[in-house]
Amino acid sequence: MKYLHTMVRIENIESSLDFYCNKLGLKEIRRTDHKEGRFTLIFLASENSDKNYALLELTYNWDKENYTSGRNFGHLAYSVPNIYDFCQKLIDKGVVINRPPRDGRMAFIKSPDNISIEILQEGEALPIKEPWLSMKNSGSW
């Protein structure tokens, strides 16, 4: 068995691609429009991902739907070489850090469609330091 992808439904292609690609750093690797089903599939991969596995599938339904978030989904998770640097880049791009990396190990953000995304430090936690230690949570994560 091989893990292939995780699918999340999105309401706006442009704002979702801005978030996932321009801010989070994923790359669009393929897109298909399904006219009969009236939906678009967009597959994204991280820099170090195999282009066929461990992908994020964004599903855009052409007919307007309002999606409700449920805690039963959980979250997406990505590791980064330096969580402090990565979180600062996200802040500089206007992304709210819902759960700052106070422990040098873990942070949470949310996509435009309210999907929780966990950012994890690769390897051991970084030494705890300011301003991260004093940052408060913002919203839910």
Secondary structure as UniProt FT lines:
FT   STRAND          5..10
FT   HELIX           13..17
FT   HELIX           18..23
FT   STRAND          27..34
FT   TURN            35..38
FT   STRAND          39..45
FT   TURN            47..48
FT   TURN            51..52
FT   STRAND          55..61
FT   TURN            71..73
FT   STRAND          76..80
FT   HELIX           83..92
FT   TURN            93..94
FT   TURN            102..103
FT   STRAND          106..110
FT   TURN            112..113
FT   STRAND          116..121
FT   TURN            130..131
FT   HELIX           132..134
//
